[in-house]
Amino acid sequence: TSAKTAAVEQGKLSWKKAALVAGVVGAGVAGAVAISQSGGGGSGSGSNAEAGTYSGTVTRYLEIPGQPLEYETDPVTIIIDSNGIVSSDNLHEGEHLEGLLIGNDFLLTAQTSGTNYTGEVRYNGTVAGGRITGAIQGTVRTDDGTVGTYSGTFHATRQ
């Protein structure tokens, strides 16, 4: 939208999402998971009851004092493989995130930057009964030293 374009031009929004690209990436990831779970070509003997492809939404907020609140809701795909590796190519735009499922919990961490800030965002998730729920926490520091915060949630259901 024009408001989103204007925010990007002003350096206030770090996400520049193209729905077509996200769809293509998501379809490619889903295909790779289907192949890896078919039993062909893989090595290892892991078995995880929560393994699968999960689809849902992520809503991120970025609040920097003195600037308007930035937020965005996007589709998300999260994959848990049979060895408990959790990964996503669209939970945080521009980064492939990967972590380990420990019990029912996982943590994925992304480095983030915008026109006038840098920081770190943590995606803390829990999986149970074919559903993932999670919280987003993080901090950024602007070029002038102001500290801002990331927050939000993500939810996904096994497909």
Buried (B, 14 or more C-beta within 10 A) or exposed (E): EEEBEEBBEEEBBBBEBEEEEBEEBBEEBBEEBEEBBEEEEBEEEEEBEBBBBBBBEBBBBBBBEEBEEBBBEBBBBBBBBBBBBBBBBBBBBBBBBBBEBEEEBBBBBBEBEBEBBEBEBBBBBBBEEEBBBBEBEBBBBBEEEBEBBBBBBBBBEBE
